[in-house]
Amino acid sequence: MPTPPYIRKLRERIGSDYLWLSGATAVVYREQDSKVLLVRRSDNGAWTPITGIVDPGESPALTCLREAQEEANVQIEVLELAQVKADPPM
């Protein structure tokens, strides 16, 4: 997925300084066959759960719903929040 327009606009103003960006990851589990959905990242080819940046005004749950539709064309139900953490700068 390309960089969201609002982040490109921020980059025009602040250059390469660190941004505090919230993200959300959806672990999509299918009960009938006990499978977990993974998608291949476009930047490095790694297999990962569905992940995306939380857009302004969006909740992490809505981010998971949106990203599942965008990345895997699936509709999901968000059941619970599993973790909140802050990663080191990257």
C-alpha positions as CSV (number, residue, x, y, z in Angstrom):
1,M,0.0,0.0,0.0
2,P,1.4,3.4,-0.9
3,T,2.1,6.1,1.7
4,P,-1.2,7.8,2.7
5,P,-1.6,11.3,1.3
6,Y,-1.8,13.0,4.8
7,I,1.6,11.5,5.7
8,R,3.1,12.7,2.4
9,K,1.8,16.2,3.2
10,L,3.4,16.0,6.7
11,R,6.7,14.9,5.2
12,E,6.6,18.0,2.9
13,R,6.4,20.2,6.0
14,I,8.8,18.4,8.4
15,G,11.1,16.5,6.2
16,S,12.6,13.3,7.6
17,D,12.0,14.1,11.4
18,Y,10.4,11.3,13.3
19,L,6.6,11.0,13.2
20,W,4.5,9.5,15.9
21,L,2.2,7.1,13.9
22,S,-0.3,4.8,15.5
23,G,-0.7,1.5,13.8
24,A,-3.1,-1.5,14.1
25,T,-2.7,-5.2,13.3
26,A,-5.5,-7.6,12.7
27,V,-4.9,-11.3,13.5
28,V,-7.6,-12.8,11.3
29,Y,-8.4,-16.3,12.5
30,R,-10.8,-18.7,10.7
31,E,-12.3,-21.1,13.3
32,Q,-13.6,-23.8,10.9
33,D,-10.1,-24.8,9.8
34,S,-7.9,-23.0,12.5
35,K,-6.1,-20.9,9.9
36,V,-4.6,-17.4,10.3
37,L,-4.6,-15.0,7.4
38,L,-1.3,-13.6,6.3
39,V,-0.5,-11.1,3.6
40,R,2.8,-10.5,1.8
41,R,4.3,-7.0,2.4
42,S,5.1,-5.0,-0.8
43,D,8.2,-3.4,0.7
44,N,10.2,-6.5,1.8
45,G,8.1,-9.6,0.7
46,A,7.7,-10.8,4.3
47,W,4.4,-12.6,5.3
48,T,2.6,-10.7,8.1
49,P,-0.8,-10.3,9.6
50,I,-2.9,-7.4,8.2
51,T,-1.4,-4.1,9.4
52,G,-1.9,-0.5,8.7
53,I,-1.5,3.1,9.9
54,V,-4.5,4.5,11.8
55,D,-5.9,7.4,9.8
56,P,-6.8,10.7,11.5
57,G,-10.1,10.3,13.3
58,E,-10.1,6.5,12.9
59,S,-10.2,4.0,15.8
60,P,-7.8,1.0,15.7
61,A,-10.8,-1.3,15.2
62,L,-11.9,0.7,12.1
63,T,-8.3,0.5,10.8
64,C,-8.4,-3.3,11.1
65,L,-11.7,-3.4,9.2
66,R,-10.4,-1.1,6.5
67,E,-7.1,-2.7,6.0
68,A,-8.6,-6.2,5.9
69,Q,-10.8,-5.1,3.0
70,E,-8.0,-3.2,1.2
71,E,-5.2,-5.8,1.6
72,A,-7.1,-9.1,1.4
73,N,-10.6,-8.2,0.2
74,V,-12.1,-9.8,3.3
75,Q,-14.7,-8.6,5.7
76,I,-13.8,-9.3,9.4
77,E,-15.3,-8.8,12.8
78,V,-13.1,-7.2,15.5
79,L,-13.6,-9.0,18.7
80,E,-11.1,-7.5,21.1
81,L,-8.0,-5.4,21.6
82,A,-5.0,-7.6,22.4
83,Q,-2.1,-5.2,23.0
84,V,-1.0,-1.6,23.1
85,K,2.7,-0.8,22.9
86,A,5.2,1.8,21.6
87,D,7.9,0.6,19.3
88,P,11.3,2.2,19.2
89,P,11.9,4.9,16.5
90,M,12.4,3.5,13.0
